[in-house]
Amino acid sequence: MKFLELNVPPPIVFLSFAGLMWLVSALFPWASFVLPAKKMIALGIAAAGGMVAGSSILSFLRVGTTVHPHEPKKTSKLVVTGANRVTRNPMYLSLLFVLIAWGVYLANIASLLFVPLFVAYITRFQIIPEERALASLFGSEYESYCKRVRRWL
């Protein structure tokens, strides 16, 4: 399965999981539930995800390093500001927020089962390979950062 490491762009992974969530909600309508104000709740969660992503992207742009998830070896500086003070993976966290928002909007328990699967996939095939690359680039500085800041939250 190593061939999946850093090979599938995270937005494609996100869209695939979102599509699967929709498909499952359509195939298993019996797993749906009533959630008053689901649109507002989903919008709030998605907006939080957007704020996390925006903060992180601005931090990357300010220090002049890459945000490209396929080439972590091209990272020129370790970003520890903005959302990166709270999570080592704010862009993936923002995708997770949007998936959760989508699940809330779908209001289908079966579709929400894909949320932890997304976390597992992104952790195994995107985050862990990125962490290896960053550890080789930044050594003890990255190790110290990892001790201070959690992978997700």
Contacts in CASP RR format, 6 or more apart in sequence:
PFRMAT RR
TARGET T0000
AUTHOR 0000-0000-0000
METHOD contacts of the structure
MODEL  1
MKFLELNVPPPIVFLSFAGLMWLVSALFPWASFVLPAKKMIALGIAAAGG
MVAGSSILSFLRVGTTVHPHEPKKTSKLVVTGANRVTRNPMYLSLLFVLI
AWGVYLANIASLLFVPLFVAYITRFQIIPEERALASLFGSEYESYCKRVR
RWL
1 124 0 8 1.000
1 125 0 8 1.000
4 125 0 8 1.000
5 125 0 8 1.000
5 126 0 8 1.000
5 128 0 8 1.000
5 129 0 8 1.000
6 69 0 8 1.000
6 70 0 8 1.000
6 72 0 8 1.000
6 125 0 8 1.000
6 126 0 8 1.000
6 129 0 8 1.000
6 130 0 8 1.000
7 70 0 8 1.000
7 125 0 8 1.000
8 125 0 8 1.000
9 69 0 8 1.000
9 70 0 8 1.000
10 69 0 8 1.000
10 91 0 8 1.000
10 92 0 8 1.000
10 95 0 8 1.000
10 122 0 8 1.000
10 126 0 8 1.000
11 95 0 8 1.000
13 118 0 8 1.000
13 121 0 8 1.000
13 122 0 8 1.000
13 126 0 8 1.000
14 95 0 8 1.000
14 98 0 8 1.000
14 99 0 8 1.000
14 118 0 8 1.000
17 99 0 8 1.000
17 114 0 8 1.000
17 117 0 8 1.000
17 118 0 8 1.000
17 121 0 8 1.000
18 98 0 8 1.000
18 99 0 8 1.000
18 102 0 8 1.000
20 111 0 8 1.000
20 114 0 8 1.000
21 99 0 8 1.000
21 102 0 8 1.000
21 103 0 8 1.000
21 106 0 8 1.000
21 108 0 8 1.000
21 111 0 8 1.000
21 112 0 8 1.000
21 114 0 8 1.000
22 102 0 8 1.000
22 106 0 8 1.000
22 111 0 8 1.000
24 31 0 8 1.000
24 108 0 8 1.000
24 110 0 8 1.000
24 111 0 8 1.000
24 113 0 8 1.000
24 114 0 8 1.000
25 31 0 8 1.000
25 32 0 8 1.000
25 103 0 8 1.000
25 106 0 8 1.000
25 108 0 8 1.000
25 110 0 8 1.000
25 111 0 8 1.000
28 108 0 8 1.000
28 110 0 8 1.000
29 108 0 8 1.000
31 108 0 8 1.000
31 109 0 8 1.000
31 110 0 8 1.000
31 111 0 8 1.000
32 106 0 8 1.000
32 107 0 8 1.000
32 108 0 8 1.000
32 109 0 8 1.000
33 107 0 8 1.000
33 108 0 8 1.000
33 109 0 8 1.000
34 107 0 8 1.000
35 41 0 8 1.000
35 104 0 8 1.000
35 107 0 8 1.000
38 104 0 8 1.000
38 105 0 8 1.000
38 107 0 8 1.000
39 105 0 8 1.000
41 101 0 8 1.000
41 104 0 8 1.000
42 101 0 8 1.000
42 102 0 8 1.000
42 103 0 8 1.000
42 104 0 8 1.000
42 105 0 8 1.000
43 101 0 8 1.000
44 101 0 8 1.000
45 97 0 8 1.000
45 98 0 8 1.000
45 100 0 8 1.000
45 101 0 8 1.000
45 104 0 8 1.000
46 97 0 8 1.000
46 98 0 8 1.000
46 101 0 8 1.000
46 102 0 8 1.000
48 97 0 8 1.000
49 93 0 8 1.000
49 94 0 8 1.000
49 97 0 8 1.000
49 98 0 8 1.000
49 101 0 8 1.000
50 94 0 8 1.000
50 97 0 8 1.000
50 98 0 8 1.000
52 83 0 8 1.000
52 87 0 8 1.000
52 90 0 8 1.000
52 91 0 8 1.000
52 93 0 8 1.000
52 94 0 8 1.000
52 97 0 8 1.000
53 83 0 8 1.000
53 90 0 8 1.000
53 91 0 8 1.000
53 94 0 8 1.000
53 95 0 8 1.000
54 83 0 8 1.000
54 94 0 8 1.000
55 82 0 8 1.000
55 83 0 8 1.000
55 90 0 8 1.000
56 79 0 8 1.000
56 82 0 8 1.000
56 83 0 8 1.000
56 84 0 8 1.000
56 90 0 8 1.000
56 91 0 8 1.000
56 94 0 8 1.000
57 67 0 8 1.000
57 91 0 8 1.000
58 82 0 8 1.000
59 79 0 8 1.000
59 81 0 8 1.000
59 82 0 8 1.000
59 83 0 8 1.000
59 84 0 8 1.000
60 66 0 8 1.000
60 67 0 8 1.000
60 79 0 8 1.000
61 67 0 8 1.000
62 81 0 8 1.000
63 76 0 8 1.000
63 77 0 8 1.000
63 79 0 8 1.000
63 81 0 8 1.000
64 76 0 8 1.000
64 77 0 8 1.000
65 75 0 8 1.000
65 76 0 8 1.000
65 77 0 8 1.000
65 79 0 8 1.000
66 74 0 8 1.000
66 75 0 8 1.000
66 76 0 8 1.000
67 91 0 8 1.000
68 74 0 8 1.000
69 91 0 8 1.000
69 126 0 8 1.000
69 130 0 8 1.000
72 129 0 8 1.000
72 130 0 8 1.000
72 133 0 8 1.000
72 134 0 8 1.000
72 137 0 8 1.000
73 133 0 8 1.000
73 136 0 8 1.000
73 137 0 8 1.000
75 133 0 8 1.000
75 134 0 8 1.000
75 137 0 8 1.000
78 134 0 8 1.000
78 137 0 8 1.000
78 138 0 8 1.000
78 141 0 8 1.000
78 142 0 8 1.000
78 145 0 8 1.000
80 145 0 8 1.000
80 149 0 8 1.000
82 90 0 8 1.000
83 90 0 8 1.000
83 93 0 8 1.000
84 90 0 8 1.000
84 149 0 8 1.000
85 149 0 8 1.000
86 149 0 8 1.000
86 153 0 8 1.000
87 93 0 8 1.000
87 149 0 8 1.000
87 150 0 8 1.000
87 151 0 8 1.000
87 152 0 8 1.000
87 153 0 8 1.000
88 127 0 8 1.000
88 131 0 8 1.000
88 145 0 8 1.000
88 146 0 8 1.000
88 149 0 8 1.000
88 150 0 8 1.000
88 151 0 8 1.000
89 122 0 8 1.000
89 127 0 8 1.000
89 151 0 8 1.000
89 152 0 8 1.000
92 122 0 8 1.000
92 126 0 8 1.000
92 127 0 8 1.000
92 152 0 8 1.000
93 152 0 8 1.000
93 153 0 8 1.000
95 118 0 8 1.000
95 122 0 8 1.000
96 115 0 8 1.000
96 118 0 8 1.000
96 119 0 8 1.000
96 122 0 8 1.000
96 152 0 8 1.000
99 114 0 8 1.000
99 115 0 8 1.000
99 118 0 8 1.000
100 112 0 8 1.000
100 115 0 8 1.000
102 111 0 8 1.000
103 111 0 8 1.000
103 112 0 8 1.000
103 115 0 8 1.000
119 152 0 8 1.000
123 151 0 8 1.000
127 151 0 8 1.000
131 146 0 8 1.000
134 142 0 8 1.000
135 142 0 8 1.000
135 143 0 8 1.000
138 145 0 8 1.000
END
